Amino acid sequence: MTYAQALEYLDGLIHPSDQPRRPYHEVKLSRMRALLDRLGAPEAGLRCALIAGTKGKGSTAAMLAGILDAAGLRTGLTVKPHLVDYRERIRVGGRMITRPEVVRLVEAIRPAADAGRADPWGPPTYVEATVAMALLAFRRAAVDLAVIEVGIGGRLDATNTTDPAVSVITPVSYDHTELLGHTLTEIAHEKAGIIRTGRLVVSAPQLPEAEAVIEDAARYLGAPLLRVGRDIGYEVISSSLDGVAARIRGRRGAYDVAIPLLGRHQAVNAAAAVAAAEELALPGLAPAAVRAGLAGVRWPARVELVSRRPYTIVDVGHNPASMEALCATLRELLGGRRLVVAFGMLATKDYHAVTALLAPLAAVVVTTTPDNPHALAAADLAAEVRRYTPHVEAVDDRRAAVARARRLTGPDDVLVVTGSFYFVGEARGRLLRRSAFEPART
């Protein structure tokens, strides 16, 4: 099997033609457990942290893994989705697994996945197969700890087949409402499904409805609860285009840290990561490991500055909470500058709320159509943008849309490329190869 064939096999699990699957139902865990059992239970005995939430869970996972790596522990990290390269989803010791390793993992899980076609719930999904591959990779690498980002929700997510030593819940807001529920109480109930009896849970600051659910779940399960902003302190010392300087007060130490990610919200993510790391790295966590782990964190396309003339920001602002963080950071760090936006969304996301946050800030918006079956057409997104500003152009071709937005951006302006992972990841790669957007010479 080649690497391309391995990816093709995984892609074939997204929409199997012979066995339609219910997207969010109790059978999900049965299907995942059956797959893991056929693989010899790679999750058994794995010491891990499980991270759920609506906003910041990927950044928090990357920070936690960075701290643990800097502490001298062999750490596995699995996140989702990827921006450009599938291998972003599975890392060991801070590095993506290799292409040959992907092939070996697909070859290992394929018989078990194919055997699932005989089960009443059908074969595993793309995400479930990937989680199984990550767990198998971590077992083969004999990691000391694994940091695992939840996909959707928590209670029924494939990752919830693990037994986390620490559960982390980042800020809960509205996303995937068609699956998780239309109230914060319902959504928080799904997120709180990752809490384990008697095990530590770390919660970022939450809106009252979500906070009540998490506190009730922790109390019912006898799980010690640490709340960022109360039990775990943080103070933003400075926030600039170079990142965030913060002071974090954990249970076992105080840490002055520099975080090379943009936006004050990253101090909250760092505080949650530190709280989890203090528990996982017992008997002690050196302050130097915290500083080094956070200083070295890289998390592409999360309010990422990729160029300074013009200022160019790429961000996967695909839900209201993420877009709110992006807009707040733009106001603080680049307020007063003319803003040009290249924007693409999926129809399955709350593009109405996302657009309402972003469009009023923009001098001009260029909409486009992401490369995804669920993409919202550029013209339809443009119609939504026109509710807030008349200065909008619809350009279906993604490369042409970003090129058009760049031409509309003056050297002292700000270009923001945002929306769906499928659009932003592709555009980011091209922006980092600026010649890809230069007009062809004739």
VENRA-V978126 format. One record per backbone hydrogen bond with DSSP energy under -1.0 kcal/mol. CO is the residue of the C=O (numbers start at 1). NH is the residue of the N-H. If there is no record, write none. Layout:
BEGIN
<<CO	NH> <CO	NH>>
END
This chain:
BEGIN
<<2	6> <3	7> <4	8> <5	9> <6	10> <7	11> <8	12> <10	13> <11	14> <25	28> <26	30> <27	31> <28	32> <29	33> <30	34> <31	35> <32	36> <33	37> <34	38> <35	39> <36	41> <37	40> <41	44> <43	46> <47	146> <48	165> <48	166> <49	148> <50	168> <51	150> <52	170> <56	60> <57	61> <58	62> <59	63> <60	64> <61	65> <62	66> <63	67> <64	68> <65	69> <66	70> <67	71> <68	73> <69	72> <74	144> <74	145> <75	93> <76	147> <77	91> <78	149> <85	88> <86	89> <87	90> <90	97> <91	77> <92	95> <95	92> <98	102> <99	103> <100	104> <101	105> <102	106> <103	107> <104	108> <105	109> <106	110> <109	113> <110	114> <111	115> <114	117> <115	118> <116	119> <119	122> <125	129> <126	130> <127	131> <128	132> <129	133> <130	134> <131	135> <132	136> <133	137> <134	138> <135	139> <136	140> <137	141> <138	143> <145	76> <146	49> <147	78> <148	51> <157	160> <158	161> <159	162> <166	50> <167	202> <168	52> <169	204> <171	54> <171	55> <176	179> <176	180> <177	181> <183	187> <184	188> <185	189> <186	190> <187	191> <188	192> <190	155> <191	194> <192	195> <196	199> <200	167> <201	226> <202	169> <203	228> <207	211> <208	212> <209	213> <210	214> <211	215> <212	216> <213	217> <214	218> <215	219> <216	220> <217	221> <218	223> <221	198> <224	201> <226	203> <227	230> <227	231> <227	232> <232	229> <233	249> <235	247> <238	245> <240	243> <243	240> <244	259> <245	237> <245	238> <246	257> <247	235> <248	255> <249	233> <253	250> <255	248> <257	246> <259	244> <263	266> <264	267> <265	269> <266	270> <267	271> <268	272> <269	273> <270	274> <271	275> <272	276> <273	277> <274	278> <275	279> <276	280> <277	281> <281	284> <286	289> <286	290> <287	291> <288	292> <289	293> <290	294> <291	295> <292	296> <294	297> <301	316> <304	314> <307	312> <311	415> <312	306> <313	417> <314	304> <315	317> <316	318> <319	323> <320	324> <321	325> <322	326> <323	327> <324	328> <325	329> <326	330> <327	331> <328	332> <329	333> <330	334> <334	337> <338	414> <339	363> <339	364> <340	416> <341	366> <342	418> <343	368> <344	420> <345	376> <346	349> <349	351> <350	354> <351	355> <352	356> <353	357> <354	358> <355	359> <358	361> <359	362> <364	341> <365	393> <366	343> <367	395> <370	372> <372	375> <374	347> <377	381> <378	382> <379	383> <380	384> <381	385> <382	386> <384	387> <385	388> <385	389> <390	392> <391	365> <393	367> <396	369> <397	401> <398	402> <399	403> <400	404> <401	405> <402	406> <403	407> <404	408> <406	409> <410	413> <413	311> <414	340> <415	313> <416	342> <417	315> <418	344> <420	424> <421	425> <423	427> <424	428> <425	429> <426	430> <427	431> <428	432> <433	436> <434	437>>
END
